[in-house]
Amino acid sequence: MRPPHAASRRRLLLAALAAAAPAVAEEPPLHVLVDGSIEMPQALFKDGQAVDGLQVQLAQEIGRRLGRSVSFHLVPRRRVAPMLTEGLEADLICNYLPAWLPGPLQWSRAYLDDADLLITAARRPPLTRLQDASGQPIGTVSGFLYPEVESGLGIGFVRDDAPNAIATLRKLALGRVDHALVGRVTFEYLMRRGDVPVELHPPLVIARFKTACALSPRSSVRLAQLDAALAAMQADGSLARLFDRYR
């Protein structure tokens, strides 16, 4: 049997070695930007903080799979691209396209089907093609880019900006515009909730696309890590379940 004093010395030695061992550095938080002009189902804001919605739940799940806490930063849309480029408390933003955020950003694998819709109030004749709206005011969201409409209509694209999609639909209901551009995911969510207060013709699909996450070139997260997290979420069905929550 080992003498008591030897066991005591061994415990003291182990404690000293543990104290001297370098601490394991924690992973830094995942800094996620949220555009202040979006609304549900993309994001729900309370007291100036993003608390729910597709972008919030998606970022939290990405953070969990990367072993990082998540910090949300509410910013104006025009600041998103510069902040990601500079990497100032900005790692990524999700549910976007490269055409919407120009700059030297890294883009993840695409994961969410969406589309740009041109909707027309039933008080006006239906549109059969984009060019039928040339020269007419179209409800749009301030700071949003609509590349297909810009290329299709050129100088005939007459924007009538509002702060967000809900404000755009209110203008449509009040007769201030007869047409509006809105994302399909947002439009279908608002329709299901009864938040589209105007009778409409069937929407005209302008462009179909899959959104992705934009990653800052200065982020400590590698693009391969982000893609692996998204791929795992697609493979185990958690991504589909997340989206179903807001359909």
C-alpha positions as CSV (number, residue, x, y, z in Angstrom):
1,M,0.0,0.0,0.0
2,R,1.3,3.5,-0.9
3,P,2.0,5.6,2.2
4,P,-0.7,8.4,2.8
5,H,1.9,11.2,2.4
6,A,2.8,9.8,-1.1
7,A,-0.8,9.8,-2.2
8,S,-1.2,13.4,-1.0
9,R,2.0,14.5,-2.8
10,R,0.7,12.9,-6.0
11,R,-2.6,14.7,-5.7
12,L,-0.8,18.0,-5.2
13,L,1.4,17.3,-8.2
14,L,-1.6,16.5,-10.4
15,A,-3.4,19.7,-9.3
16,A,-0.3,21.8,-10.0
17,L,0.0,20.3,-13.5
18,A,-3.7,20.9,-14.2
19,A,-3.3,24.6,-13.1
20,A,-0.3,25.0,-15.3
21,A,-1.9,23.5,-18.4
22,P,-3.0,26.1,-21.0
23,A,-6.7,26.8,-21.1
24,V,-8.6,25.6,-24.2
25,A,-9.7,28.7,-26.1
26,E,-13.4,29.0,-26.6
27,E,-14.7,29.5,-30.1
28,P,-15.7,33.1,-30.7
29,P,-19.4,33.9,-31.2
30,L,-20.9,33.6,-34.6
31,H,-21.8,37.2,-35.6
32,V,-24.9,37.1,-37.8
33,L,-26.3,40.2,-39.6
34,V,-30.1,40.6,-39.9
35,D,-31.5,43.1,-42.4
36,G,-33.8,45.5,-40.5
37,S,-36.2,45.8,-43.6
38,I,-37.3,42.1,-43.6
39,E,-40.3,40.7,-41.8
40,M,-41.8,37.3,-41.0
41,P,-41.2,34.6,-41.9
42,Q,-37.6,35.8,-42.4
43,A,-37.3,37.5,-39.0
44,L,-39.4,38.7,-36.0
45,F,-38.1,41.7,-34.1
46,K,-38.8,42.7,-30.5
47,D,-37.3,45.7,-28.8
48,G,-34.8,46.0,-31.6
49,Q,-33.6,42.4,-31.4
50,A,-34.2,39.5,-33.9
51,V,-36.0,36.9,-31.8
52,D,-37.6,34.4,-34.3
53,G,-38.0,33.6,-38.0
54,L,-36.3,31.6,-40.7
55,Q,-33.0,33.5,-40.6
56,V,-32.8,33.5,-36.8
57,Q,-33.6,29.7,-36.4
58,L,-31.2,28.8,-39.3
59,A,-28.3,30.8,-37.8
60,Q,-28.9,29.3,-34.4
61,E,-28.8,25.8,-35.8
62,I,-25.6,26.6,-37.8
63,G,-24.0,28.0,-34.7
64,R,-25.0,24.8,-32.7
65,R,-23.3,22.6,-35.3
66,L,-20.2,24.8,-35.4
67,G,-20.0,24.8,-31.6
68,R,-20.5,28.6,-31.4
69,S,-22.9,30.9,-29.6
70,V,-24.7,33.2,-31.9
71,S,-24.9,37.0,-31.7
72,F,-27.4,38.8,-34.0
73,H,-26.8,42.3,-35.3
74,L,-29.7,44.3,-36.7
75,V,-28.4,46.6,-39.5
76,P,-29.8,48.6,-42.4
77,R,-29.8,46.7,-45.7
78,R,-27.3,49.0,-47.3
79,R,-24.8,48.3,-44.6
80,V,-24.9,44.5,-45.0
81,A,-22.4,44.1,-47.8
82,P,-19.8,46.6,-46.5
83,M,-19.9,45.1,-43.0
84,L,-19.4,41.6,-44.3
85,T,-16.6,42.7,-46.6
86,E,-14.9,44.5,-43.7
87,G,-15.6,41.7,-41.2
88,L,-16.6,44.1,-38.5
89,E,-18.6,42.0,-36.1
90,A,-20.0,40.3,-39.1
91,D,-19.5,36.7,-40.0
92,L,-22.5,35.9,-42.2
93,I,-26.0,36.6,-43.4
94,C,-28.4,33.9,-44.8
95,N,-31.2,33.7,-47.3
96,Y,-29.5,35.9,-49.9
97,L,-28.1,35.8,-53.4
98,P,-24.8,37.1,-54.8
99,A,-26.8,39.4,-57.1
100,W,-28.3,41.1,-54.0
101,L,-25.0,41.5,-52.2
102,P,-22.1,42.6,-54.5
103,G,-18.6,42.3,-53.1
104,P,-15.8,39.8,-52.4
105,L,-18.0,37.6,-50.3
106,Q,-17.9,33.8,-50.0
107,W,-21.1,32.0,-50.8
108,S,-22.4,28.7,-49.2
109,R,-24.2,25.9,-51.0
110,A,-27.8,26.9,-52.0
111,Y,-30.5,25.5,-49.8
112,L,-33.9,27.4,-50.0
113,D,-36.2,27.5,-53.0
114,D,-37.7,31.0,-53.5
115,A,-38.8,33.3,-56.3
116,D,-39.5,36.9,-57.1
117,L,-43.3,37.5,-57.8
118,L,-44.9,40.4,-59.6
119,I,-48.4,40.8,-58.1
120,T,-51.2,42.9,-59.5
121,A,-54.4,44.1,-57.9
122,A,-57.6,42.6,-59.3
123,R,-58.9,46.1,-60.0
124,R,-56.5,46.2,-63.0
125,P,-56.1,43.8,-65.9
126,P,-53.8,40.9,-65.3
127,L,-50.2,40.9,-66.6
128,T,-49.2,38.2,-68.9
129,R,-45.5,39.2,-69.1
130,L,-43.1,41.5,-67.3
131,Q,-43.0,44.0,-70.1
132,D,-46.8,44.7,-69.6
133,A,-45.8,46.6,-66.5
134,S,-43.3,48.9,-68.3
135,G,-43.7,52.6,-67.3
136,Q,-46.1,51.8,-64.4
137,P,-45.1,52.3,-60.8
138,I,-44.2,49.0,-59.1
139,G,-44.2,48.6,-55.3
140,T,-40.7,47.7,-54.2
141,V,-38.7,47.6,-50.9
142,S,-36.1,50.3,-50.4
143,G,-32.5,48.9,-50.8
144,F,-33.7,45.7,-52.5
145,L,-32.3,44.8,-55.9
146,Y,-34.4,43.2,-58.6
147,P,-31.9,42.2,-61.3
148,E,-34.3,40.4,-63.6
149,V,-36.8,43.3,-63.5
150,E,-34.1,45.9,-64.1
151,S,-32.7,44.0,-67.1
152,G,-36.2,43.2,-68.4
153,L,-37.7,46.7,-68.2
154,G,-34.7,49.0,-68.3
155,I,-35.8,52.6,-67.9
156,G,-39.4,51.3,-67.9
157,F,-38.8,50.0,-64.3
158,V,-40.5,52.6,-62.2
159,R,-39.8,51.9,-58.5
160,D,-42.1,53.0,-55.7
161,D,-40.2,52.1,-52.6
162,A,-41.5,51.2,-49.1
163,P,-39.7,50.2,-46.0
164,N,-40.7,46.5,-46.2
165,A,-43.0,44.0,-48.0
166,I,-45.9,44.6,-45.6
167,A,-45.8,48.4,-46.3
168,T,-45.6,47.6,-50.0
169,L,-48.8,45.5,-49.8
170,R,-50.6,48.2,-47.9
171,K,-49.8,50.7,-50.7
172,L,-51.2,48.2,-53.1
173,A,-54.4,47.9,-51.1
174,L,-54.8,51.6,-50.9
175,G,-54.4,52.0,-54.6
176,R,-51.2,53.9,-54.5
177,V,-49.7,51.3,-56.8
178,D,-51.3,48.6,-58.9
179,H,-48.3,46.2,-59.0
180,A,-45.7,45.0,-56.4
181,L,-42.7,42.8,-56.3
182,V,-42.4,40.4,-53.4
183,G,-40.6,37.2,-52.5
184,R,-42.6,34.0,-52.8
185,V,-41.7,32.6,-49.3
186,T,-42.8,35.9,-47.7
187,F,-45.9,36.3,-49.9
188,E,-47.2,32.8,-49.2
189,Y,-46.6,33.2,-45.5
190,L,-48.5,36.5,-45.4
191,M,-51.3,35.1,-47.6
192,R,-51.8,32.2,-45.2
193,R,-52.1,34.6,-42.3
194,G,-54.6,36.8,-44.1
195,D,-52.1,39.8,-44.1
196,V,-52.6,40.6,-47.8
197,P,-55.5,43.1,-47.7
198,V,-56.3,43.3,-51.4
199,E,-57.8,41.0,-54.0
200,L,-55.1,39.9,-56.5
201,H,-54.6,38.2,-59.8
202,P,-52.4,35.0,-59.8
203,P,-48.8,36.2,-59.3
204,L,-46.4,36.4,-62.3
205,V,-43.2,34.5,-61.5
206,I,-40.2,36.8,-62.5
207,A,-37.3,34.6,-61.4
208,R,-36.8,31.3,-59.5
209,F,-33.7,30.8,-57.4
210,K,-32.2,29.1,-54.3
211,T,-30.9,31.3,-51.6
212,A,-27.6,30.8,-49.7
213,C,-25.5,32.3,-46.9
214,A,-22.9,35.0,-47.5
215,L,-19.8,34.5,-45.5
216,S,-17.3,37.3,-44.7
217,P,-13.8,36.8,-46.2
218,R,-12.5,37.8,-42.8
219,S,-14.6,35.3,-40.8
220,S,-12.9,32.7,-38.6
221,V,-15.5,30.3,-40.0
222,R,-14.2,28.5,-43.1
223,L,-16.6,28.1,-46.0
224,A,-16.1,24.3,-45.9
225,Q,-17.3,24.3,-42.2
226,L,-20.4,26.3,-43.2
227,D,-21.2,24.0,-46.2
228,A,-20.7,20.9,-44.0
229,A,-23.2,22.2,-41.4
230,L,-25.8,23.0,-44.1
231,A,-25.2,19.7,-45.8
232,A,-25.7,17.8,-42.5
233,M,-28.9,19.8,-41.9
234,Q,-30.2,18.8,-45.3
235,A,-29.3,15.2,-44.9
236,D,-30.9,14.7,-41.5
237,G,-34.1,16.6,-42.4
238,S,-33.6,19.4,-39.8
239,L,-33.5,22.0,-42.6
240,A,-36.8,20.9,-44.1
241,R,-38.4,20.8,-40.6
242,L,-37.2,24.3,-39.9
243,F,-38.7,25.6,-43.2
244,D,-42.0,23.7,-42.6
245,R,-42.4,25.6,-39.4
246,Y,-42.9,28.9,-41.3
247,R,-44.8,27.6,-44.3
